[in-house]
Amino acid sequence: MAARCAWPSRLGPSIPRESPLSALPAASTAHATEPLARGGVASLWPLCLSVAQRGAAIDARAPLAWQPGVGLALQGDWDTEAHALFALLKPLLDRCAEGTDWVIGQLGQSLDGCIATHNGDSCFVNGPEGLVHVHRLRALCDAVIVGAGTACLDNPQLTTRRVAGPHPTRVVIDPGLRVPAAARVFNDGQAPTLVVCDPEHAARAVKRLGAQRVVAVARSAAFGGQMPLVEVVAALRAHGLRRLFVEGGGLTVSQFVHQGCLDRLHLIVAPLVIGAGQPGLQVRRSDAMREALRPAARTFALGSDLLWDLDLRAPAAAG
Ligand SMILES: NC(=O)c1ccc[n+]([C@@H]2O[C@H](COP(=O)([O-])OP(=O)(O)OC[C@H]3O[C@@H](n4cnc5c(N)ncnc54)[C@H](OP(=O)(O)O)[C@@H]3O)[C@@H](O)[C@H]2O)c1
């Protein structure tokens, strides 16, 4: 894809961060006749972050505790939104609690499968709830990965500014170093940024970013001239980045799916039709329906968007 790096202001409407997160009310401090306030998302989210950062609570009476055979369980009185958020995040939180590494991808797409207009405008495909979800995934992960196309077109920050939580390390897959050195991720100082590039460009990247920030991976004919992503994932893990979030764009997420390097994919479908826009997921062609990729799937409402949580590791559903 040709480099096109005009960066219009794409910050969009200002959406406040979630309010500071309060602790659940303790039963012992409430008056016997007062109904206890039900826990909401604002109370649940810091517990989720805590699991991601420190693992599960050992105390079986904790609101979010590990139960053998069940995994993490949400206990106590919680409202509907909190239950929905927990159900959506549970597969990821369970793996955090187990200490297992994982890779998740996302694409926000229209009803006709586009992730941006034909000229690359993707602000915004999804509504505010979908955007908050993307920032939550960033906060739960060690690193957020984008391809060179997204870094050039969107000049993103890739921070968690819509939610409480740490910024992940930013990773740009940019084999030929076509992303300008002036890109925000290399200059705003909000979080470290690594670049994954072809070995022939590594010396230039080291000069620009320093050796600690450069991962060199050669393209391979065996992978259709693409970088083997298993090598990219292994190199990032060697940098201590174990939970990875592939945020886009379409080519990058599709490569992760095609190469079998994604555990889950969140497809967030917005009720709009873009028309002949940038394609989202592009996988190998199926000649017969029985060959189609048919992952185990769950759906969640995110405002007016519908999130498809696809488990790419579960046994294929019957066709
Ligand atoms: N709606 C959403 O959720 C969402 C999210 C992010 C981005 N976007 C939009 O998506 C569009 C950009 O997407 P895109 O699909 O064109 O590009 P992209 O996925 O952002 O970047 C693709 C490029 O990254 C490099 N790359 C990625 N994986 C690689 C691999 N395994 N091996 C070698 N190189 C690899 C290649 O760079 P080279 O070409 O330099 O070799 C490739 O052409 C933008 O319009 C952006 O706004 C939408």
The ligand as a Gaussian input file, in Angstrom:
#p B3LYP/6-31G(d) Opt

LIG

0 1
 N      -12.081000       0.592000      12.030000
 C      -11.028000       0.110000      12.676000
 O      -11.147000      -0.651000      13.631000
 C       -9.654000       0.514000      12.236000
 C       -8.541000       0.223000      13.059000
 C       -7.285000       0.594000      12.617000
 C       -7.148000       1.195000      11.377000
 N       -8.232000       1.469000      10.619000
 C       -8.101000       2.042000       9.280000
 O       -7.496000       1.053000       8.471000
 C       -6.812000       1.700000       7.401000
 C       -5.423000       1.127000       7.299000
 O       -5.530000      -0.279000       7.222000
 P       -4.696000      -1.119000       6.179000
 O       -5.285000      -2.486000       6.167000
 O       -4.627000      -0.382000       4.905000
 O       -3.226000      -1.082000       6.763000
 P       -2.578000      -1.599000       8.135000
 O       -3.091000      -2.948000       8.466000
 O       -2.692000      -0.553000       9.163000
 O       -1.055000      -1.679000       7.722000
 C       -0.666000      -2.639000       6.764000
 C        0.824000      -2.558000       6.547000
 O        1.529000      -2.911000       7.749000
 C        2.657000      -3.679000       7.414000
 N        2.418000      -5.061000       7.885000
 C        1.441000      -5.495000       8.690000
 N        1.568000      -6.800000       8.930000
 C        2.671000      -7.208000       8.275000
 C        3.338000      -8.466000       8.123000
 N        2.892000      -9.586000       8.717000
 N        4.441000      -8.523000       7.344000
 C        4.911000      -7.421000       6.720000
 N        4.316000      -6.206000       6.816000
 C        3.215000      -6.102000       7.592000
 C        2.781000      -3.615000       5.887000
 O        3.490000      -2.426000       5.616000
 P        4.169000      -2.098000       4.196000
 O        3.044000      -1.837000       3.252000
 O        5.004000      -0.879000       4.454000
 O        4.974000      -3.290000       3.789000
 C        1.304000      -3.514000       5.504000
 O        1.057000      -3.058000       4.194000
 C       -6.802000       3.182000       7.719000
 O       -7.760000       3.807000       6.919000
 C       -7.211000       3.239000       9.181000
 O       -7.891000       4.440000       9.455000
 C       -9.483000       1.130000      11.008000

